Amino acid sequence: MPLPAPVQDVALLLARLLVGAVLVAHGWDKLAGQGVAATAGFMGSLGVPAPQVAAVAVGVLELVGGLLLVLGAATAVVGLLVVVDMALAAWLVHAENGVFVTDGGWELVGVIAAVSLALAAAGPGRASVDHALLGRRSRGRRRVAR
């Protein structure tokens, strides 16, 4: 039995705020905290092609994508892009370290990917830019798709 719509909206809002804030923090760190050069150096050491471009792309995706998730804007697209980003991070960096983040494992990127995928599938809820712009039209599409 699904939760009542207002409860769903609050749950989706809290999920967006939390995951968005984590992404913003990580994106900011890649671009301005540790910086693009350090991020690119790390990516290069992993064999990532064009590490400078990859560092900027991932930093911008996490920073801007995180802000968009907080706002509930372009949620499906951003959610799927974040899933790809986190899958690559898990594969290239974290998988060999096991599950736990304290050991460098994949648990954080796994949870971010799972929540981002759920947001892409469920939508951002009514307290969002997507809902304000698409409103009933987006709900109608969902009904037809089910």
KETORKE-180258 format. One record per residue: residue in three letters; residue number from 1; x negated, y, z negated of N, C-alpha, C, O in turn. Coordinates in Angstrom, 3 decimals, decimal comma. Layout:
BEGIN
{node "ALA"; NUM; {X; Y; Z}; {X; Y; Z}; {X; Y; Z}; {X; Y; Z}}
...
This chain:
BEGIN
{node "MET"; 1; {-0,838; -1,175; 0,000}; {0,000; 0,000; 0,000}; {-0,888; 1,244; 0,000}; {-1,705; 1,413; -0,905}}
{node "PRO"; 2; {-0,744; 2,109; 0,988}; {-1,588; 3,308; 1,045}; {-1,259; 4,279; -0,093}; {-0,158; 4,277; -0,643}}
{node "LEU"; 3; {-2,221; 5,079; -0,414}; {-2,038; 6,127; -1,423}; {-1,115; 7,211; -0,864}; {-1,031; 7,382; 0,352}}
{node "PRO"; 4; {-0,423; 7,942; -1,741}; {0,386; 9,074; -1,252}; {-0,491; 10,092; -0,524}; {-1,664; 10,256; -0,859}}
{node "ALA"; 5; {0,072; 10,764; 0,457}; {-0,679; 11,700; 1,302}; {-1,474; 12,736; 0,501}; {-2,633; 12,980; 0,839}}
{node "PRO"; 6; {-0,910; 13,360; -0,547}; {-1,712; 14,344; -1,283}; {-2,949; 13,726; -1,950}; {-4,000; 14,363; -2,029}}
{node "VAL"; 7; {-2,816; 12,497; -2,424}; {-3,957; 11,812; -3,043}; {-4,999; 11,473; -1,983}; {-6,199; 11,619; -2,217}}
{node "GLN"; 8; {-4,543; 11,023; -0,825}; {-5,460; 10,761; 0,291}; {-6,227; 12,023; 0,672}; {-7,438; 11,983; 0,889}}
{node "ASP"; 9; {-5,513; 13,142; 0,751}; {-6,153; 14,404; 1,124}; {-7,231; 14,806; 0,121}; {-8,302; 15,268; 0,515}}
{node "VAL"; 10; {-6,961; 14,636; -1,157}; {-7,955; 14,965; -2,185}; {-9,148; 14,019; -2,080}; {-10,296; 14,455; -2,176}}
{node "ALA"; 11; {-8,886; 12,735; -1,884}; {-9,967; 11,759; -1,765}; {-10,855; 12,065; -0,556}; {-12,081; 12,019; -0,654}}
{node "LEU"; 12; {-10,239; 12,374; 0,570}; {-11,010; 12,699; 1,775}; {-11,800; 13,992; 1,582}; {-12,949; 14,085; 2,013}}
{node "LEU"; 13; {-11,199; 14,982; 0,943}; {-11,900; 16,229; 0,663}; {-13,118; 15,978; -0,223}; {-14,205; 16,477; 0,067}}
{node "LEU"; 14; {-12,948; 15,215; -1,294}; {-14,076; 14,933; -2,195}; {-15,175; 14,152; -1,481}; {-16,358; 14,430; -1,679}}
{node "ALA"; 15; {-14,797; 13,180; -0,654}; {-15,791; 12,420; 0,110}; {-16,560; 13,333; 1,055}; {-17,783; 13,237; 1,158}}
{node "ARG"; 16; {-15,838; 14,225; 1,751}; {-16,491; 15,161; 2,671}; {-17,439; 16,096; 1,936}; {-18,559; 16,333; 2,389}}
{node "LEU"; 17; {-16,992; 16,627; 0,803}; {-17,826; 17,564; 0,034}; {-19,093; 16,892; -0,466}; {-20,178; 17,466; -0,374}}
{node "LEU"; 18; {-18,969; 15,691; -0,991}; {-20,125; 14,997; -1,547}; {-21,122; 14,605; -0,459}; {-22,308; 14,923; -0,555}}
{node "VAL"; 19; {-20,644; 13,919; 0,568}; {-21,552; 13,485; 1,635}; {-22,095; 14,693; 2,392}; {-23,269; 14,716; 2,760}}
{node "GLY"; 20; {-21,259; 15,684; 2,625}; {-21,725; 16,896; 3,299}; {-22,826; 17,586; 2,526}; {-23,819; 18,015; 3,114}}
{node "ALA"; 21; {-22,668; 17,704; 1,202}; {-23,693; 18,350; 0,373}; {-25,005; 17,580; 0,406}; {-26,075; 18,184; 0,482}}
{node "VAL"; 22; {-24,935; 16,255; 0,348}; {-26,156; 15,426; 0,416}; {-26,843; 15,618; 1,761}; {-28,065; 15,758; 1,824}}
{node "LEU"; 23; {-26,053; 15,626; 2,846}; {-26,643; 15,829; 4,175}; {-27,270; 17,212; 4,310}; {-28,366; 17,344; 4,856}}
{node "VAL"; 24; {-26,584; 18,243; 3,818}; {-27,137; 19,599; 3,880}; {-28,479; 19,643; 3,145}; {-29,444; 20,209; 3,659}}
{node "ALA"; 25; {-28,549; 19,059; 1,966}; {-29,792; 19,057; 1,194}; {-30,918; 18,361; 1,952}; {-32,044; 18,857; 1,988}}
{node "HIS"; 26; {-30,619; 17,222; 2,553}; {-31,654; 16,485; 3,286}; {-32,053; 17,206; 4,573}; {-33,231; 17,240; 4,929}}
{node "GLY"; 27; {-31,076; 17,779; 5,265}; {-31,389; 18,537; 6,484}; {-32,224; 19,762; 6,177}; {-33,193; 20,052; 6,879}}
{node "TRP"; 28; {-31,850; 20,484; 5,128}; {-32,611; 21,666; 4,721}; {-34,047; 21,278; 4,357}; {-34,994; 21,979; 4,713}}
{node "ASP"; 29; {-34,200; 20,171; 3,654}; {-35,537; 19,715; 3,275}; {-36,381; 19,412; 4,506}; {-37,562; 19,757; 4,548}}
{node "LYS"; 30; {-35,786; 18,771; 5,507}; {-36,533; 18,433; 6,720}; {-36,943; 19,687; 7,496}; {-38,023; 19,730; 8,085}}
{node "LEU"; 31; {-36,079; 20,703; 7,493}; {-36,348; 21,899; 8,283}; {-37,135; 22,960; 7,533}; {-37,989; 23,623; 8,121}}
{node "ALA"; 32; {-36,863; 23,135; 6,239}; {-37,477; 24,241; 5,509}; {-38,199; 23,815; 4,235}; {-39,157; 24,473; 3,828}}
{node "GLY"; 33; {-37,765; 22,736; 3,600}; {-38,381; 22,287; 2,347}; {-39,760; 21,730; 2,614}; {-40,760; 22,439; 2,500}}
{node "GLN"; 34; {-39,813; 20,467; 2,967}; {-41,106; 19,885; 3,362}; {-41,512; 20,402; 4,732}; {-42,700; 20,494; 5,044}}
{node "GLY"; 35; {-40,523; 20,740; 5,546}; {-40,773; 21,381; 6,828}; {-40,806; 20,419; 7,998}; {-40,957; 19,209; 7,832}}
{node "VAL"; 36; {-40,661; 20,985; 9,183}; {-40,621; 20,208; 10,420}; {-41,944; 19,501; 10,664}; {-41,950; 18,346; 11,090}}
{node "ALA"; 37; {-43,066; 20,165; 10,406}; {-44,368; 19,545; 10,673}; {-44,555; 18,284; 9,839}; {-44,995; 17,259; 10,360}}
{node "ALA"; 38; {-44,229; 18,347; 8,555}; {-44,377; 17,167; 7,693}; {-43,394; 16,069; 8,096}; {-43,745; 14,889; 8,115}}
{node "THR"; 39; {-42,169; 16,464; 8,414}; {-41,175; 15,486; 8,845}; {-41,616; 14,827; 10,136}; {-41,515; 13,608; 10,276}}
{node "ALA"; 40; {-42,105; 15,620; 11,083}; {-42,583; 15,082; 12,358}; {-43,791; 14,177; 12,141}; {-43,913; 13,139; 12,791}}
{node "GLY"; 41; {-44,674; 14,559; 11,238}; {-45,838; 13,718; 10,939}; {-45,415; 12,364; 10,408}; {-45,956; 11,335; 10,811}}
{node "PHE"; 42; {-44,449; 12,364; 9,503}; {-43,941; 11,105; 8,957}; {-43,291; 10,274; 10,053}; {-43,540; 9,073; 10,159}}
{node "MET"; 43; {-42,455; 10,918; 10,870}; {-41,783; 10,193; 11,955}; {-42,802; 9,639; 12,948}; {-42,657; 8,519; 13,439}}
{node "GLY"; 44; {-43,819; 10,420; 13,234}; {-44,873; 9,954; 14,134}; {-45,593; 8,732; 13,583}; {-45,950; 7,822; 14,332}}
{node "SER"; 45; {-45,806; 8,716; 12,268}; {-46,479; 7,562; 11,648}; {-45,639; 6,295; 11,744}; {-46,169; 5,189; 11,629}}
{node "LEU"; 46; {-44,338; 6,447; 11,953}; {-43,448; 5,305; 12,117}; {-43,319; 4,877; 13,576}; {-42,679; 3,872; 13,885}}
{node "GLY"; 47; {-43,937; 5,656; 14,471}; {-43,850; 5,347; 15,889}; {-42,630; 5,927; 16,580}; {-42,287; 5,519; 17,689}}
{node "VAL"; 48; {-41,968; 6,885; 15,923}; {-40,811; 7,534; 16,548}; {-41,314; 8,352; 17,735}; {-42,216; 9,173; 17,574}}
{node "PRO"; 49; {-40,744; 8,142; 18,927}; {-41,166; 8,934; 20,077}; {-40,803; 10,408; 19,899}; {-39,793; 10,731; 19,273}}
{node "ALA"; 50; {-41,617; 11,288; 20,445}; {-41,399; 12,740; 20,366}; {-41,036; 13,148; 18,943}; {-39,953; 13,690; 18,722}}
{node "PRO"; 51; {-41,907; 12,902; 17,983}; {-41,550; 13,119; 16,577}; {-41,182; 14,564; 16,246}; {-40,359; 14,793; 15,359}}
{node "GLN"; 52; {-41,761; 15,529; 16,923}; {-41,413; 16,936; 16,666}; {-39,960; 17,199; 17,049}; {-39,214; 17,835; 16,303}}
{node "VAL"; 53; {-39,573; 16,705; 18,213}; {-38,189; 16,865; 18,678}; {-37,244; 16,088; 17,755}; {-36,188; 16,590; 17,370}}
{node "ALA"; 54; {-37,633; 14,873; 17,411}; {-36,795; 14,039; 16,534}; {-36,618; 14,694; 15,167}; {-35,522; 14,669; 14,608}}
{node "ALA"; 55; {-37,682; 15,277; 14,625}; {-37,597; 15,919; 13,310}; {-36,611; 17,085; 13,338}; {-35,793; 17,236; 12,431}}
{node "VAL"; 56; {-36,691; 17,896; 14,370}; {-35,761; 19,027; 14,489}; {-34,339; 18,511; 14,700}; {-33,404; 19,001; 14,067}}
{node "ALA"; 57; {-34,171; 17,527; 15,582}; {-32,833; 17,001; 15,879}; {-32,183; 16,414; 14,627}; {-31,013; 16,682; 14,353}}
{node "VAL"; 58; {-32,928; 15,623; 13,875}; {-32,375; 15,000; 12,667}; {-32,110; 16,063; 11,603}; {-31,077; 16,029; 10,933}}
{node "GLY"; 59; {-33,033; 17,000; 11,447}; {-32,831; 18,072; 10,469}; {-31,605; 18,903; 10,781}; {-30,818; 19,218; 9,888}}
{node "VAL"; 60; {-31,440; 19,262; 12,049}; {-30,269; 20,057; 12,453}; {-28,988; 19,245; 12,304}; {-27,981; 19,759; 11,817}}
{node "LEU"; 61; {-29,020; 17,966; 12,723}; {-27,836; 17,127; 12,565}; {-27,415; 17,053; 11,101}; {-26,236; 17,210; 10,783}}
{node "GLU"; 62; {-28,367; 16,817; 10,220}; {-28,032; 16,683; 8,807}; {-27,577; 18,011; 8,206}; {-26,617; 18,037; 7,435}}
{node "LEU"; 63; {-28,239; 19,100; 8,540}; {-27,862; 20,401; 7,986}; {-26,519; 20,881; 8,548}; {-25,586; 21,153; 7,792}}
{node "VAL"; 64; {-26,431; 20,982; 9,861}; {-25,207; 21,484; 10,492}; {-24,078; 20,460; 10,367}; {-22,932; 20,820; 10,097}}
{node "GLY"; 65; {-24,413; 19,176; 10,566}; {-23,396; 18,133; 10,419}; {-22,839; 18,085; 9,009}; {-21,639; 17,894; 8,817}}
{node "GLY"; 66; {-23,704; 18,258; 8,025}; {-23,245; 18,296; 6,640}; {-22,300; 19,460; 6,400}; {-21,273; 19,305; 5,739}}
{node "LEU"; 67; {-22,645; 20,625; 6,934}; {-21,756; 21,788; 6,799}; {-20,417; 21,546; 7,494}; {-19,365; 21,908; 6,967}}
{node "LEU"; 68; {-20,462; 20,936; 8,674}; {-19,224; 20,636; 9,393}; {-18,362; 19,641; 8,618}; {-17,139; 19,774; 8,584}}
{node "LEU"; 69; {-18,992; 18,648; 7,998}; {-18,211; 17,705; 7,188}; {-17,569; 18,407; 5,992}; {-16,411; 18,149; 5,666}}
{node "VAL"; 70; {-18,316; 19,287; 5,345}; {-17,751; 20,045; 4,223}; {-16,498; 20,792; 4,677}; {-15,495; 20,829; 3,965}}
{node "LEU"; 71; {-16,566; 21,380; 5,856}; {-15,428; 22,132; 6,391}; {-14,347; 21,234; 6,980}; {-13,207; 21,663; 7,161}}
{node "GLY"; 72; {-14,704; 20,000; 7,277}; {-13,762; 19,117; 7,955}; {-13,583; 19,515; 9,401}; {-12,469; 19,497; 9,925}}
{node "ALA"; 73; {-14,679; 19,875; 10,049}; {-14,659; 20,314; 11,446}; {-15,430; 19,308; 12,305}; {-16,545; 18,917; 11,962}}
{node "ALA"; 74; {-14,832; 18,899; 13,409}; {-15,438; 17,907; 14,308}; {-15,799; 16,633; 13,539}; {-16,841; 16,024; 13,781}}
{node "THR"; 75; {-14,939; 16,250; 12,629}; {-15,231; 15,178; 11,686}; {-15,539; 13,847; 12,357}; {-16,493; 13,175; 11,966}}
{node "ALA"; 76; {-14,774; 13,456; 13,336}; {-14,996; 12,162; 13,990}; {-16,349; 12,132; 14,688}; {-17,101; 11,169; 14,543}}
{node "VAL"; 77; {-16,658; 13,167; 15,436}; {-17,923; 13,218; 16,172}; {-19,103; 13,268; 15,202}; {-20,058; 12,503; 15,341}}
{node "VAL"; 78; {-19,035; 14,161; 14,229}; {-20,122; 14,286; 13,252}; {-20,277; 12,989; 12,470}; {-21,398; 12,527; 12,257}}
{node "GLY"; 79; {-19,175; 12,402; 12,044}; {-19,248; 11,146; 11,305}; {-19,980; 10,070; 12,082}; {-20,825; 9,372; 11,521}}
{node "LEU"; 80; {-19,674; 9,923; 13,357}; {-20,338; 8,904; 14,176}; {-21,809; 9,227; 14,404}; {-22,647; 8,325; 14,390}}
{node "LEU"; 81; {-22,137; 10,501; 14,614}; {-23,545; 10,882; 14,764}; {-24,337; 10,595; 13,487}; {-25,484; 10,154; 13,550}}
{node "VAL"; 82; {-23,730; 10,843; 12,346}; {-24,393; 10,565; 11,070}; {-24,598; 9,062; 10,893}; {-25,630; 8,641; 10,370}}
{node "VAL"; 83; {-23,638; 8,254; 11,318}; {-23,797; 6,795; 11,248}; {-25,025; 6,366; 12,051}; {-25,823; 5,558; 11,576}}
{node "VAL"; 84; {-25,179; 6,898; 13,253}; {-26,346; 6,562; 14,084}; {-27,629; 7,020; 13,392}; {-28,603; 6,270; 13,331}}
{node "ASP"; 85; {-27,632; 8,240; 12,874}; {-28,796; 8,782; 12,166}; {-29,184; 7,880; 10,992}; {-30,357; 7,547; 10,825}}
{node "MET"; 86; {-28,212; 7,492; 10,190}; {-28,485; 6,673; 9,011}; {-28,904; 5,253; 9,397}; {-29,750; 4,657; 8,730}}
{node "ALA"; 87; {-28,321; 4,709; 10,464}; {-28,716; 3,376; 10,933}; {-30,174; 3,381; 11,370}; {-30,920; 2,448; 11,073}}
{node "LEU"; 88; {-30,578; 4,431; 12,075}; {-31,979; 4,540; 12,489}; {-32,900; 4,708; 11,282}; {-33,977; 4,114; 11,234}}
{node "ALA"; 89; {-32,478; 5,515; 10,309}; {-33,279; 5,692; 9,096}; {-33,418; 4,368; 8,350}; {-34,500; 4,032; 7,868}}
{node "ALA"; 90; {-32,330; 3,626; 8,258}; {-32,383; 2,321; 7,584}; {-33,340; 1,390; 8,307}; {-34,170; 0,730; 7,682}}
{node "TRP"; 91; {-33,220; 1,340; 9,613}; {-34,039; 0,427; 10,416}; {-35,519; 0,818; 10,403}; {-36,383; -0,033; 10,192}}
{node "LEU"; 92; {-35,809; 2,091; 10,625}; {-37,195; 2,532; 10,763}; {-37,924; 2,712; 9,434}; {-39,140; 2,529; 9,369}}
{node "VAL"; 93; {-37,198; 3,069; 8,375}; {-37,854; 3,457; 7,127}; {-37,525; 2,540; 5,963}; {-38,424; 2,119; 5,235}}
{node "HIS"; 94; {-36,259; 2,225; 5,779}; {-35,823; 1,675; 4,503}; {-35,617; 0,169; 4,443}; {-35,716; -0,402; 3,357}}
{node "ALA"; 95; {-35,339; -0,497; 5,545}; {-34,941; -1,909; 5,521}; {-35,992; -2,804; 4,870}; {-35,654; -3,715; 4,113}}
{node "GLU"; 96; {-37,226; -2,553; 5,153}; {-38,290; -3,425; 4,618}; {-38,487; -3,268; 3,113}; {-39,197; -4,061; 2,494}}
{node "ASN"; 97; {-37,867; -2,253; 2,523}; {-38,034; -1,996; 1,095}; {-36,899; -2,561; 0,242}; {-36,855; -2,323; -0,965}}
{node "GLY"; 98; {-35,992; -3,299; 0,855}; {-34,883; -3,873; 0,101}; {-33,730; -2,905; -0,032}; {-33,597; -1,960; 0,745}}
{node "VAL"; 99; {-32,898; -3,154; -1,029}; {-31,657; -2,393; -1,190}; {-31,871; -1,097; -1,960}; {-31,404; -0,046; -1,521}}
{node "PHE"; 100; {-32,549; -1,138; -3,070}; {-32,524; -0,040; -4,037}; {-33,339; 1,170; -3,605}; {-34,492; 1,049; -3,191}}
{node "VAL"; 101; {-32,709; 2,348; -3,712}; {-33,345; 3,600; -3,320}; {-34,588; 3,877; -4,168}; {-35,522; 4,525; -3,695}}
{node "THR"; 102; {-34,609; 3,401; -5,400}; {-35,782; 3,619; -6,253}; {-37,015; 2,920; -5,703}; {-38,143; 3,287; -6,034}}
{node "ASP"; 103; {-36,799; 1,908; -4,859}; {-37,912; 1,208; -4,203}; {-38,081; 1,635; -2,753}; {-38,816; 0,999; -1,998}}
{node "GLY"; 104; {-37,395; 2,722; -2,355}; {-37,434; 3,160; -0,962}; {-36,465; 2,401; -0,081}; {-36,584; 2,430; 1,144}}
{node "GLY"; 105; {-35,502; 1,718; -0,696}; {-34,558; 0,883; 0,045}; {-33,458; 1,670; 0,737}; {-33,447; 2,901; 0,745}}
{node "TRP"; 106; {-32,542; 0,920; 1,313}; {-31,533; 1,484; 2,224}; {-30,223; 1,880; 1,562}; {-29,313; 2,304; 2,274}}
{node "GLU"; 107; {-30,068; 1,770; 0,256}; {-28,751; 1,987; -0,345}; {-28,180; 3,379; -0,083}; {-26,991; 3,489; 0,217}}
{node "LEU"; 108; {-28,968; 4,438; -0,182}; {-28,446; 5,786; 0,036}; {-28,010; 5,975; 1,482}; {-26,907; 6,461; 1,733}}
{node "VAL"; 109; {-28,853; 5,601; 2,433}; {-28,470; 5,780; 3,839}; {-27,300; 4,868; 4,195}; {-26,488; 5,214; 5,053}}
{node "GLY"; 110; {-27,205; 3,714; 3,550}; {-26,071; 2,819; 3,773}; {-24,767; 3,423; 3,293}; {-23,749; 3,349; 3,981}}
{node "VAL"; 111; {-24,796; 4,021; 2,111}; {-23,581; 4,639; 1,569}; {-23,191; 5,860; 2,403}; {-22,013; 6,058; 2,701}}
{node "ILE"; 112; {-24,173; 6,677; 2,777}; {-23,866; 7,841; 3,628}; {-23,249; 7,377; 4,941}; {-22,276; 7,970; 5,407}}
{node "ALA"; 113; {-23,804; 6,322; 5,546}; {-23,259; 5,802; 6,805}; {-21,844; 5,272; 6,610}; {-20,969; 5,528; 7,438}}
{node "ALA"; 114; {-21,610; 4,540; 5,534}; {-20,288; 3,957; 5,297}; {-19,230; 5,044; 5,093}; {-18,139; 4,962; 5,658}}
{node "VAL"; 115; {-19,548; 6,051; 4,294}; {-18,582; 7,129; 4,060}; {-18,366; 7,929; 5,344}; {-17,239; 8,324; 5,641}}
{node "SER"; 116; {-19,423; 8,170; 6,101}; {-19,288; 8,913; 7,363}; {-18,434; 8,146; 8,362}; {-17,631; 8,741; 9,081}}
{node "LEU"; 117; {-18,602; 6,839; 8,409}; {-17,787; 6,012; 9,298}; {-16,320; 6,034; 8,853}; {-15,414; 6,134; 9,681}}
{node "ALA"; 118; {-16,098; 5,941; 7,546}; {-14,729; 6,000; 7,024}; {-14,076; 7,346; 7,342}; {-12,898; 7,397; 7,696}}
{node "LEU"; 119; {-14,835; 8,431; 7,215}; {-14,294; 9,753; 7,545}; {-13,987; 9,865; 9,037}; {-12,969; 10,437; 9,427}}
{node "ALA"; 120; {-14,872; 9,316; 9,866}; {-14,619; 9,343; 11,313}; {-13,354; 8,567; 11,645}; {-12,591; 8,973; 12,522}}
{node "ALA"; 121; {-13,126; 7,457; 10,958}; {-11,958; 6,626; 11,232}; {-10,674; 7,199; 10,638}; {-9,631; 7,198; 11,292}}
{node "ALA"; 122; {-10,747; 7,686; 9,405}; {-9,542; 8,148; 8,704}; {-9,193; 9,596; 9,005}; {-8,040; 10,006; 8,876}}
{node "GLY"; 123; {-10,193; 10,363; 9,404}; {-9,992; 11,791; 9,590}; {-10,318; 12,545; 8,317}; {-10,545; 11,932; 7,274}}
{node "PRO"; 124; {-10,345; 13,865; 8,390}; {-10,799; 14,681; 7,268}; {-9,739; 15,004; 6,227}; {-10,060; 15,544; 5,168}}
{node "GLY"; 125; {-8,484; 14,682; 6,510}; {-7,399; 15,076; 5,614}; {-6,858; 16,446; 5,987}; {-7,369; 17,120; 6,881}}
{node "ARG"; 126; {-5,805; 16,839; 5,273}; {-5,120; 18,090; 5,620}; {-5,873; 19,334; 5,189}; {-5,638; 20,408; 5,743}}
{node "ALA"; 127; {-6,765; 19,227; 4,226}; {-7,547; 20,390; 3,777}; {-8,809; 20,481; 4,628}; {-9,918; 20,305; 4,123}}
{node "SER"; 128; {-8,639; 20,754; 5,905}; {-9,778; 20,736; 6,832}; {-9,537; 21,662; 8,020}; {-8,399; 22,001; 8,344}}
{node "VAL"; 129; {-10,610; 22,054; 8,646}; {-10,532; 22,834; 9,880}; {-9,887; 21,994; 10,983}; {-9,057; 22,493; 11,744}}
{node "ASP"; 130; {-10,271; 20,718; 11,067}; {-9,682; 19,850; 12,092}; {-8,161; 19,846; 11,990}; {-7,469; 19,967; 13,000}}
{node "HIS"; 131; {-7,645; 19,710; 10,785}; {-6,193; 19,681; 10,619}; {-5,583; 21,041; 10,968}; {-4,526; 21,105; 11,596}}
{node "ALA"; 132; {-6,248; 22,124; 10,564}; {-5,724; 23,460; 10,861}; {-5,667; 23,692; 12,372}; {-4,739; 24,333; 12,863}}
{node "LEU"; 133; {-6,652; 23,175; 13,110}; {-6,685; 23,380; 14,557}; {-5,830; 22,386; 15,319}; {-5,191; 22,746; 16,308}}
{node "LEU"; 134; {-5,813; 21,133; 14,868}; {-5,115; 20,087; 15,608}; {-3,747; 19,760; 15,018}; {-2,830; 19,371; 15,741}}
{node "GLY"; 135; {-3,617; 19,916; 13,721}; {-2,351; 19,730; 13,025}; {-1,567; 18,507; 13,423}; {-2,079; 17,388; 13,372}}
{node "ARG"; 136; {-0,336; 18,710; 13,817}; {0,565; 17,612; 14,149}; {0,073; 16,813; 15,342}; {0,281; 15,601; 15,406}}
{node "ARG"; 137; {-0,576; 17,473; 16,283}; {-1,045; 16,773; 17,484}; {-1,970; 15,630; 17,114}; {-1,857; 14,540; 17,674}}
{node "SER"; 138; {-2,900; 15,864; 16,163}; {-3,834; 14,804; 15,787}; {-3,106; 13,671; 15,066}; {-3,461; 12,506; 15,243}}
{node "ARG"; 139; {-2,095; 13,991; 14,256}; {-1,332; 12,949; 13,562}; {-0,531; 12,130; 14,563}; {-0,398; 10,917; 14,405}}
{node "GLY"; 140; {0,004; 12,780; 15,591}; {0,751; 12,063; 16,607}; {-0,113; 11,062; 17,337}; {0,321; 9,945; 17,616}}
{node "ARG"; 141; {-1,334; 11,456; 17,649}; {-2,264; 10,531; 18,310}; {-2,553; 9,343; 17,425}; {-2,619; 8,211; 17,906}}
{node "ARG"; 142; {-2,723; 9,580; 16,147}; {-3,015; 8,471; 15,232}; {-1,850; 7,484; 15,196}; {-2,060; 6,272; 15,178}}
{node "ARG"; 143; {-0,636; 7,998; 15,186}; {0,518; 7,101; 15,153}; {0,564; 6,246; 16,412}; {0,847; 5,051; 16,335}}
{node "VAL"; 144; {0,293; 6,835; 17,559}; {0,320; 6,096; 18,805}; {-0,789; 5,054; 18,830}; {-0,592; 3,948; 19,333}}
{node "ALA"; 145; {-1,965; 5,402; 18,284}; {-3,105; 4,508; 18,316}; {-2,926; 3,292; 17,428}; {-3,553; 2,262; 17,679}}
{node "ARG"; 146; {-2,104; 3,371; 16,413}; {-1,940; 2,253; 15,470}; {-1,096; 1,202; 16,032}; {-0,853; 0,189; 15,376}}
